[in-house]
Amino acid sequence: MNTLKAVRGARDILLEEAEDWSYIEGLARRVLQNYHYREIRTPIFEETDLFVRSIGETSDIVTKQMYTFLDRKGRSITLRPEGTAPVVRAYLEHNLQREGSTTKLFYIGPFFRSERPQAGRGRQFHQIGAEAIGSSDPALDVECISVLLHLFRELELAGVKVRLNSVGCKGCQPKYKEVLLQYLRSKLTSLCSDCRARLERNPLRALDCKKEECRSITHDAPALTGHLCHSCSEHFGEVQAHLDNLKIPYSLDPHLVRGLDYYTRTAFEVTHPDLGAQNALAAGGRFDELIAQMGGNPTPAVGFAAGLERIILAKGGKLTTPSQELIIYLAPAGEKAHRQAVKLLHQLRSRGIRSEMDYEERSLKSQLRLANRLKAKYVAIIGEKEVRKKIVSVKDMTCGGQEEIALNDVVGVVAQKEASVCQIPHRS
């Protein structure tokens, strides 16, 4: 019989690593809520047309990477490959716009792309993302960058860098595409087969190609920022002015585009040197035309997404997560002691004291060994004597001290001892 294993490109997140994930997610929630973003949770699958219309039919995501299938009624369904389109769909479907205020939403969860697994990116991957809908203010673009840098500071993630560009709008992109197309046609035989195939439909895709032969060609391509309309140029200048005013360092990358067709104007990436060639920790930008494209009123918007796997990879597993050590382990001996331990355990946990007990009728010696392996700070011993006297013998596993505490006082005493170290005296 074959051993069942996780599907390639999807993996289990276990024990201490799962605690690290929870810590990052909790920290991200606090940072985003500090910037007045509110959480939204969308389904992990949507109608396929949502992603084809929003991401673009020539993108790698749509042409190669989506997990798409027919449901029992023959409808085409896709596991979500990115977060912005589902958020916009929910925004429109549930009329989430706020009167006189920008709607600011964030999400945390899994996404799916059928691509070659790589460091920091599997076929199931996880992202923290945010969208601010309803304002074209360049300061909001900068806020998205600021949120990310704030999160990375909280995670003590040093060495991050911001790359910045403007990809223009539907008014100025067509002229640039003509210039870019002319340049790429002159290099046609050197482009990869994918870029040649989609060159006439969307030459911008070549700027996002990760293959080395195309990257060397697009490095010398005409810069998009040289072809911006007055409005886009002015907006891009304001973004830079705000970054300068906040003393946020950045570098201009005239060939930076996003792999999704809905981006307009500001595009940015936050990178980390320890991630190799695919060094983006997070990326984002404006999508001012997407909401109208999906059936809503013309509404400007900006957002970002950060990869959890890549954040953890950049940290090198060195997360300063809060201690998950067991505070107290209850070691009962006998039926009456077991019943008393169950009640005490409930009281301890109700006070937020991380606790556990023996459920397998081990000997006291075995229970102490187990408590030691679990790194419990204290062991509460409850035997016949303790039940009779209505006390608990509490042993300090760090200092070796032990004392008898009245049963009704155990919870309060343990809570107080957590504020200090080695308070239990050695038995004389």
N, C-alpha and C positions, 0 to 999 in steps of 0.2 A: 504494500500500500504506500503510495507516494505521500511524503510529508507536505502538508499545506503551508504555503509561504505567501507573504505579501506580494502583490503584483509589482513587477519591475517599474521603478519610477515613483512608487508610493511606499512609505515606510511607517513603522510604528514609532511613536515618540514616547519614551518610557521613563518612569520614575524621576530621577534627578533632572533629566533633560526636560521632562514635561513641566517640572516645577520652574525651570528657567523660562520656558515658554509662557507660563502663566504670569510670571513676574514681568516679563516684557510687555505682555498684553495689558496687564493691570497698569503699568507705568504709562503706556501709550494712552490708555483711557483717561488717566488723570491729566496728562499733558493736553490732550485734545479738548477735554472738558474745560480746562483752564482758558482755552481760546474760544470757548462757547460753541464747540461742535457737539452735536447730539448723535447718539448711535442709531444706526439703521441695520437691519438684518434682512437681506433679500434671499430668495431661494437659490439653491446651488445649480438649478437648471432653469432654462428659459426657452422660449420659442427661438429657433435657429435664426429666423429673419431679424431678430433684434440685433444680433451681433454682425450679421452680414451688412445690414444697413448702417450701423454705427461705426464699426471698425474699418470697413472697406473691403470689397470683394477681392482686391489685389494684394491685400496684406498676407504675410506668412501665416498669421493666426488663422484667418479664414480659409486659405487655400491648403494649408498643411497640418495645422495643429489642433483643430477643434475636435472634441469628442462629441460626435453627432450621431443620433439614432432615431428610429421611428418608434413612437409609442404604440399602444394597442389599437389606437384609432387612426394610425397612419400619419400622425402629425410629426413634423421634424423638430426634435428637441436637442438642445446642446447643453452640456455641462459648462458652466460659466468660465470663460478663459480670462476674464478681467472684470473689474468691479464698477467702472463708471456707467456703462450702458444699463445695467440693472438698476443702479441708483436713480438714473434719469427716468427710466421707465416707471419706477415706484413714485418718483416725484410728480410725474404727470398723472399717473393713474389715481393717486390719492390726494392730488391737489395740495401738495405740501408747501407751496410758496407762502411766505409770511408777508402780511401786509406791511409795506414800508420798511422791510428788513431783509437782509440777505439770509437765505436758508443755508445753514452749515451742518453737514452730515458727515459721519465717519463710519467705517465698517472694519471688521476684523474677521478673517475666515479663510477657507480653502478655495483654491481655483485650480483649473485643470487644462493642461495643454499636452498634446501628444507630440512631444519633441524628444530629442536625445537627452537623457538625464545628464546633468553636469553639476559641478560643485555649486551648492547653494540654490539649485533649481531642479526639482523633480517633476514628474508628470502631474502629481498633485503637489501644489505648493501653497504657501500661505502669505497673505498680505495684510498690512495695515494701510487703509486708504482714507482719504477725506475729499469732499467736494464742497465748494462754496458757490452757491447758485444765486444769481440775481444782481451782480455788480460787475462792472468793467473796470473798476478802480485798480490801477497798477499796484497800489499798496496791498491789495488782496493776494496778488501773485507772490509778493514778497512775504506776506504772512505765511503762505504755504511752505516756502523755503525755511522761514524762521521756525515754524512748528517742527519740521524735521530736524533742524540743527539743535533745537531745544531737547527733543527726544534723545538724540545721540549724545548730547552733553550729559543728560541724566544717566545714560548707560555707560558713561565714561569711555566713549568710543572716540579715540583721538585719530587725527589724520584725515578726516573727511574733507572733501573738496566739492565746490559747487561749479558746475559747467552750465553756461547760459546761452540761449539763442532766441531769435524770433523767427517763426516759420510763416509769418504774414497771415493774410486773410484771403477770402475768395476773390477779393478785388485785385490783389497784387501777386498772388501765387501763379495765375496763368502765365503772366509775362516771364516770371522766373523759370517756370517749367519749360517754356520755349527755349530759353537760353541754356538751361541744363540739358535738355534733350539734344540740342545741337552739339554740345560738348560730348555727351555720352555716345552719340552716334559715331563720333570720330574715334572712339575707343571700343567700338562694339565687339570686336573679336576678342578683346581682353576681358570682357565682363563674364561673369558666371552665367550659366544657362537660365537661372531664375530671373536675373536682372534683364537679360535679353528678352525673355518672354513677356515681361510686364512693362518694358521700357516705354512703349507708345501710350499705354493706358495711364501709368503713373510713374514718371521718372524719379519722383522723390523717394520711392522705395529703395533705389540704389544707394542713397545716402545712408540708409539704415542697415544695409547689408553687412553681415559680420565676417564674410569671407575675405581673406587677405588680398586676393587679386583685385577685388572691387574696392576695398578700403584704400589701397595704394592709388587707385585711379581717382576716387572721389575726393581724396585729400587735396588735389589740385583743381577741383571743380570750382566754378564761379560761386562766390559767397551769396547766400540768400539775403543777408542783411543789406547787400548793395542794391537790392531790387524792391525794398519795402515801399509801400505807399506812404504818404505823409502821416496819416493817422496811425498806422502800425509803427512807423519810425518814432513818432512822438510817444506812443505808449511804451515802446521798448526803452527809450531814453528815460522815462519816468521810473520804470522798474529799476534801472541801474542807479538812478539818483537816490531812490529809497534804500537800496542795498548799501550804497556808499554812506548815506546818512546814518544807517544802523551799524556801520563798520563791519558788514558781513563781506568777507573776501569771496571773489568769484573770478572765473576766467571765461572769456567769450569764446565760443566754439561755433564758427559760422556754418558748419556742416552738421550740427546736431539737429536731428529730427526725431520724432517719436514714431514707433512702429504701428501707430493707429491713425487712420485717416481723419478722425474728428478733431485733431489738434489744430489750433490757430494761435497766432501771436506767440506768447511766451512759451518756450520749452526749456526744461532744465533737468539736470541729473545731479544727484549727490553720490559721489564715488568714494571708494576706499582702496588704498594701494595694496592691501593684502588679498584682494579678490582676483588678481590676475587680469587677463584680457577682458573678461566680462566683469568689470569692476563697479557696476552701478548697484548701490544699496537701495536707492529710491529714485523715482523720476516722476515728472508731472508736467503740467502746463495748462494753457487755456483751451476750452472747447466751446467757444462762443456761438457756434452755429449748430451744435448737436441737438439742442432741445427743439429748435424749429424743425430740424431735419426729421425728428421723431414725432412731429405732429403738434408740438406746443407752440406758444408764442415765442418770437425771437427773444432769447434770454441769455445774457453772458454768464460764463461760469469758469471756474478754475479748480484744479485739484491735483492730487498726487497719490502714489502708492509706493509702499516700502515692503521689501521682502523679508519675512521673519527668518527664513533659512539663511539668507545672506547676512543679516545682522548678526546672527549667532556665529556664522563662519568668520566674520570680521572680528568678532570678540575672541575668537580662538577658544571658546568654551570657558572663558574667564569672567563669569558673571558674578557680581556681588549680590546674590539674591538673599533675602531674609532667611534666617535659620529655619530649617524644617525639622530640627531635632525634636525627638519625643521628650516632653517635660517630665512626665511621671508614668511609671508602669505599675499596675496593680497586680500583686502576687497573692491570690487567695489560696487557702488550704482547707478543704472541707466544704460541704454543701451550704452551711449557714454563712461561711465566709464568702463563698462565691456569690450568694444572693446579695450580701452586703456590698461586695465589690461592684456588682452591676449597678447598684443605686449610686454609689460614690462616683463611679465612672460617668454616669449621666450628669451628676452635679458638677464635676470638673469640666466636662465638655461644654456645659451650659454657660460656664464662666469664661469660655474661650481658652481653656488650658488644654494643650495638646496631650492626650492621654490614651493609654491602651491597657489591656489586661490579658491574662492567660485564659484561654477557652478550652484547653486540652488536658487539664488536670495533671500538669507536670509537677515534679518535685520542686521544692523551694530552690534547691541548688540549680536545677535546670532553668527555672524561671529567672534567676539572677543572671545566669549566663546569657539567656535570650535578651534580657533588658540591657545588658552590656553591649551585645551586638547591635541592638536597636539605638544605641547611644542615648538611652534615657538618662536624664539628670538625676531623677529620684526613683526609688522603688518603694511602694507602699505595701508592707507585709501585713496580711490579715489572716491570722490563724485562730485556733480555739481560744487562746488567752485574750487576743485582741477583741474577738466577738464578745466574750464574757465581760470584759472590762470597758467595752465601748470605746476602744482606742484604736489607733493605727500606728504601727512602727514604720517610720519613714527613714529610709537609708539614703544618704547622699553618695551617689556613684562616682562623683569626682573626688571628694575629700575623704570618703570613707566613714563619715560620722553617721550616727543613728540616734533618733529620739522618738519618744512616744508622744503622740498628739491626740487629743480628744477627737473622737469621730466627727463631731459637729463642727470642729475648728479646722479640719484638714484643708478644705477648699480655700479658706481665707489665708491660712498660714502658707500654703504653697504659692498662692498668688503674690504674697508679700515677699517670699524668698526669691521669686523670679526677678525682683528688682536688685538683688545683691548676689554675691557669689560666696559659696561655702559658709553659709550661716548656721548649718546644723552642727552642733558641737559633737566632738568625739565622745563616745561613751567611756566614762572613767572606770 
